[in-house]
Amino acid sequence: MLLFTATLAAQSSYPFRDTSLSFENRVEDLVSRLTLEEKVAQMLNATPAIPHLGIPAYDWWNEVLHGVARTPYRVTVYPQAIAMAATFDTNALHLMAHFAALEGRAVYNRAVKEGKEGQRYLGLTYWTPNINIFRDPRWGRGQETYGEDPYLTAMLGKAFVHGLQGNHPKYLKAAACAKHFAVHSGPEPSRHVFNAVASGHDLWNTYLPAFRELVTNSGVAGVMCAYNAYKGQPCCGSDELMVEILRKSWRFEGYVTSDCWAIDDFFKNHKTHPDAATASADAVLHGTDVDCGTDAYKSLADAVKRGLITESQINVSISRLFMIRFRLGMFDPAAAVPYAEMPASILEHPDHKAHALKMARQSIVLLKNDNHTLPLQRSIRKIAVVGPNADNAISVLGNYNGIPSSVVTPLQGIRNK
């Protein structure tokens, strides 16, 4: 007991625990106390705890495409992203993201209290929004985007980021992440080997405007680099995309995560690198801070020994990662962080559910109304509801979704009326 008490006292006396210091100074102190092996472990999406410093485990992977996703708790589910884009209502999307962030905070707080800290889909770093351009309707993930228009995508993405992250001068409500950077709009089956070739005009007028808006004007906390290659280099190791544009031209100081197992693609599918160590070192040198996957970045300690990268260069990535966690208030007293005590009662709050219904109604686009069939006359006694998804709750929820307490299918909605 005496040793345990002494350990806690020592942890609380570290400068990185001193809330009077700047985040920059606190990050510098924390990073200086880590071994190389500890640093490498913190660059995977599922990071282990660091007991001697009192740092809890954390998983960077979470989703909030249209409401908090994949959580074990019941949450408000909003229309799929492509449907919300059909509203053309940036204010409504901003409010949706704000409500989702509040529920995300409640989920995180509840998970911590229940000892689930470090589990996937319970953190505060959300890999949303998907601001890729939906150019071809055959792309199986187009429903996650805001459509085919670069300007609309940029404005909706900006509204989402501002709503999710909030405007507190010190703390993030939640951390958004713009994905997938860049030139990534299908085809889905070949994304792990595909080399995208785009003209300069197409790159800057189609694929990059939304990313530029979120990075330079919206303060997005993170960016996810894509699976595909661009001009022969995997996106997560692209000289042009990651270094010249993102870090130098746009001066992005947030964190970058790979798409999941994208670093493995360097040496397994793109065949641009001979092994995990060379791929991992190159990705980090290009500014990819998190390896979403299982193994690749574990080779970074070996990469240092082989002279492929230095520990100082790894420190750059580690500092960016801990900066995000500090900005989320993870190392500060709950009383100091405005969202740290968000109660579970906010989940599926009536205001949130009402807004989800409002956005669903606004998202409907009437393309044709032959013979003035709509609105339906109340004198009609029978209606045929046809199709396999008319009473399919799963189809209503979309993908990257949470689970609400109840779902109203089209058939149920008609019956309710």
Stockholm file with secondary structure:
# STOCKHOLM 1.0

chainA/1-417         MLLFTATLAAQSSYPFRDTSLSFENRVEDLVSRLTLEEKVAQMLNATPAIPHLGIPAYDWWNEVLHGVARTPYRVTVYPQAIAMAATFDTNALHLMAHFAALEGRAVYNRAVKEGKEGQRYLGLTYWTPNINIFRDPRWGRGQETYGEDPYLTAMLGKAFVHGLQGNHPKYLKAAACAKHFAVHSGPEPSRHVFNAVASGHDLWNTYLPAFRELVTNSGVAGVMCAYNAYKGQPCCGSDELMVEILRKSWRFEGYVTSDCWAIDDFFKNHKTHPDAATASADAVLHGTDVDCGTDAYKSLADAVKRGLITESQINVSISRLFMIRFRLGMFDPAAAVPYAEMPASILEHPDHKAHALKMARQSIVLLKNDNHTLPLQRSIRKIAVVGPNADNAISVLGNYNGIPSSVVTPLQGIRNK
#=GR chainA/1-417 SS CHHHHHHHHHHHHSGGGCTTSCHHHHHHHHHHTCCHHHHHHTTBSEECCBGGGTBCCEECCCCCTTSSCSCSSBCCCCCCHHHHHTTTCHHHHHHHHHHHHHHHHHHHHHHHHTTCTTCTTCSSBCCCCBCCCCCCTTCTTGGGSCCSCHHHHHHHHHHHHHHHHCCCSSCCSSBCEEEEESSCCCCSTTTTTCEECCCHHHIIIIISHHHHHHHHTSCCSEEEECSSEETTEEGGGCIIIIIIIIIIISCCCSEEEECTTHHHHHHHTSCCSSSHHHHHHHHHHTTCCBBCSSSGGGGHHHHHHTTSSCHHHHHHHHHHHHHHHHHTTTTSCGGGSTTTTCCGGGTTCHHHHHHHHHHHHHHCCCCCCGGGCCSCCTTCCCCCCCSTTTTCHHHHHCSSCCBCSCCCCHHHHHHHC
#=GC SS_cons         CHHHHHHHHHHHHSGGGCTTSCHHHHHHHHHHTCCHHHHHHTTBSEECCBGGGTBCCEECCCCCTTSSCSCSSBCCCCCCHHHHHTTTCHHHHHHHHHHHHHHHHHHHHHHHHTTCTTCTTCSSBCCCCBCCCCCCTTCTTGGGSCCSCHHHHHHHHHHHHHHHHCCCSSCCSSBCEEEEESSCCCCSTTTTTCEECCCHHHIIIIISHHHHHHHHTSCCSEEEECSSEETTEEGGGCIIIIIIIIIIISCCCSEEEECTTHHHHHHHTSCCSSSHHHHHHHHHHTTCCBBCSSSGGGGHHHHHHTTSSCHHHHHHHHHHHHHHHHHTTTTSCGGGSTTTTCCGGGTTCHHHHHHHHHHHHHHCCCCCCGGGCCSCCTTCCCCCCCSTTTTCHHHHHCSSCCBCSCCCCHHHHHHHC
//
